[in-house]
Amino acid sequence: MCQLNKYQYIARLESENGNVFWAGIEIPKAKELLKSKELPNEKDFFENAEILPFNPLNRKAKQVITGTEERNLREGKVRFLAPAKPEKIVAVGLNYIDHARELNMEIPDEPVIFLKPPSALNHHEGVIIYPEQSKQVDYEGELALVIAKEFKNATEYEIKQNFSRFVLGLTCFNDITARDLQRKDGQWTRAKSFDTFAPVGPWLYRAITPEEDFRIQTFLNGLLVQNSTTENFIFKIAYLLSFVSRIMTLKPGDIISTGTPPGVGPLKRGDTVEVKISKIGILRNRVA
């Protein structure tokens, strides 16, 4: 991972010719950028990122670069793909103290987890498809982790001591949910699993500790609708990773999303929803 550690942000991109590649902004450049702005944006990647010589999710696989990727990147003729190719997406049902208070629910003794299928994966600027079967589709802005290596039964201590070996990066996630179907079914699989119901991105923030604090906000058509921080987590990141790894083997590219803060609400066709996380970026999607 040493070569990867020089990057603060990494992104999975697709060029005009359909070639998929990874690019990153080195830590000194990222620090310079953030002196004058709150968050990096797409233009910052176009102007400052360099193409990685390897795939961070498979270090043995060299990237196939045709020569047009550098030009496409500088000209902004690329699109941001989901920064992972997960075997599974693991999500947490209730993980904010202020959300539990909002719902008048007791604080759980253990995390409530569920799965979303990889077929639900969506990307920055991707379209969320409103399914005909549902009359209420909700946003749920969240902080997510992308797993860096295969592991099982990791302890909290191990994760805290070597966080960047376990976690490739942190990113924005929107746990889109057909709320009426969730209530109707009494369990969550159908409500959480429609195609396009797992937007993630736009890139990964390389964190060196699981104890950084992040502000998580969701905007609906420009209006702030969710606003909290990870200080309100019921279960911290290292605990969640350890807890999940004691149940299932985690693989490179798997996504763990850490729960949503208060303020969850409905979407309608034509809406634009943005998940904004401090130090990371903004995930933007339109509903159709």
N, C-alpha and C positions, 0 to 999 in steps of 0.2 A: 504493500500500500504506500511505500515511501514516496514514489513518484507522484502518486495521486494527492499526497498531502500538501503539495504546493498550490493546489487550487482551492479557492473559496466557494466557487459556484461551478457546477457542471450541468450540461444539458444534452439531451438526446434530440437530434435534429434530422430533418429530411430535406435534401436538396431538390432542386428542380428536376433532376434526372431520376429521382426516386431513391437515390442512395441514402442510407441511414448512417449517421456518424455521431460521435460525441465531441463536444467542445467544452472548454473551461476557461474561466477567468482566474488568473493567479491571485494569490492573497494580496501582494502589494498593490496591484491594479485595483482590486476590489476595495481596499481601504481608501485609496485615493478617490475613487468614485463616490464612496459613501461619506466623504467629507462635505460634499455639496448637495446630497440628496438622501432621502430616507431609505429608498430601496433601489436596486438595479431594475432596469427595464429592458425590453427587447433590443432597443437601439444600442444599449451598453454592450450586449452580447455581440451584436453585429460589428461593433467597432473595436472591441477589446479582447474577445475570446480567441483562443488558439485551438486548433484541431488536436485532439488527443491521439497519440499513436496506438492506443489500445482501447478495448471495450471494458469499462470499469466493472461490468457484471460478469465478464469472462476474460480474465487477464491473459489467457493463453491464445485468445483470438485477436489477431491484428486487424485493425480497421482497413477496409478496402477503399482507398481514396483514389478517385479518377483524375483529380486535378481541377475539377470544376467546383469542388466543395468550398475551397478557400474564397473563390470569387463570389459564389452564391452567398456565403456567410457575410462577406463585407458589403454586398449589395442588398442584404436583407431578403434574399430570395430563398428563404428556408422557412419551414414551419416547425414549431416546437411539438415534439411527440411526448407522450407520457414518459417520464424519466425512469421507467422500469418496465420489465416484461414479467409480471408476477405469475407464479404457479398458483398463488392464493392471495386473497386480500382479506386480512383479519381486521375487524373493526370492534370498537368498544362501545357498549350501549349507554353507559352513564358514568362520566368521569370528571364532571365539574361540580364543585360544591354549590356554586350559585345556580347551576341548572337543576340540581336536586331540590334546592329551596324553591325555585320557580315552579316545579312540578309537585311540591309538597310531598316528596318521596324521602324515605330513609336512606342514609348513606350505606351502600352495599359493603359487605364484608370482603367480597372478592370481585374482581372485574367480571362483568357480563359481556361475553364476546360472541361474535357471530361472523359468518363468512359472506363475502360478496364474490361472485364468480369473475374470473378474468375477462369473460365476454362482456362485462359491464364497463370495462375500462374506457375512459375518455381522456381527452387532452386539452391543453390550453387553447382557447378559441374554438373548441369542438362544440357541436350542437347537442343539447340535451333533448331527447325525443320524448314528448309527453305521450304516454301510452293510452290507447283508447279505453283500456279496462279500468282506468282510474279517473276519479273526479277531484282528487287532491294530491298533488305532488309537492313535497316540501324540500327546501334547501337545508343543509346541515354543514356549515363550515367547520373544518377540522385541520389539525396538524397531523401529518403522516410521516412515517419513517420508511425508508427503503433499505432492505437488508443487504449487507455486503458479502456475507459468506454463509456457508451451511453451518448450522450449529443446533445443538439439542442440550437441554438441561443446563443452560448457563446460569450462573449465580448473579445476583445484583452486583456483588463485589467485582466479579470478572468483567461485567459490562461497563461499570464505572471506570475501571482501571484501563480498559482498552476500547473505549466507545467507538472510535472510528474504524476499528477492525470488525466490529459487529454491524455497524450502521453506515451505509454508503452516504446517506444524506437525509436531510429533512426537507419537506415540501408541503404545499397546500393541497387540500383534499376537500371534496364536497360529496358527502354521503347522501345523495339524492334518494328520496324515499316516497313511495306511494302510500301516504298515511292512511287513507281509507281502507286500503287492502291489508295493511298491517293490523288495523283494528278488526277487520272482518275475519282474517285468518287466525288471529291469536298467536301467530309466530311470524317470523320476519323474512323468510326466504323469498317469497314472491315479491313483496313490497320493496326489497332492496336490490333485486337482481336483474331488472330490465336492462337491456342494452343501453349504453351511454350513461348509466346511473352511477358511475365512479370516475368523475373528472379528477385528474391529478396533475400537478405541475405548477408553474411552467418549467422549473429546473430544480436542482438539488442544492441545498446549502450544506456545506461540509462542516459539521460541528465536531468539536474535540471533547465535549463533555455532555452528558445527558441532563445536566443541571442548569443549562441556560434557560432564561425566562423569555417567553415570546408573547406578544399581544396578538390576539386573533380577532379579526373583524370580518363581518360579511356585509356586503352592500347589495341592495336590490334596486336596480334602476337608479343607482347613485345615492340611495338613502341607506344610512347605517342601520342595520337591523340586528346584528350580533356584535358584542364587544366584551371581551374578557381576556384573561391572561392565564398562562400555564401555572402560575402560582396557585390557581384555584383547582388544579388537578386533585382528584381524590387518590389516584394511583399514579405515581411518578413514572417517567419513561423507563428507567432501569428495571423497576419492579414489573411493569407491563411486559417488557421483553423477556424477562426471566420467567414470568408466569406463563406466557404463551409457549415458550420453548420447552417447558415441562409437559406440555400437552402434545405438541406437534413439532416435527423437525422444520426449522426455518431454512429457506433456500435463498441464494442470491437473486435479488429482484422482487422477492415477496414484499408486500406492503402491509404495514400495521398502522391503522389510523386510530387516533387516541381519544376520540369522543368529541362531542359538540358542546359549546357553551349555550347559555340561555338565549332566547330570541328566535328559535326555529319558527318558520312560517311558510305559507304556501307560495308556489310559483304559478304563473300562467303563461300561455303561449305568447311569445313576443318579448318576454322579460329578458333582462341581462343580469346575471348574478356574478358577483366577484367575491372571492375569498382572499383577504389580505392578511399576511402574517409578517410581523416586524422582522427585519434582517433577512427575510426570505424573498418575498415577492407577492405578485397578485395573479391569481388564477381566475380567468374570465371565461364565461360560457353564456351562450344564448339558448333560450328555450323555444322549441318549435313543435 
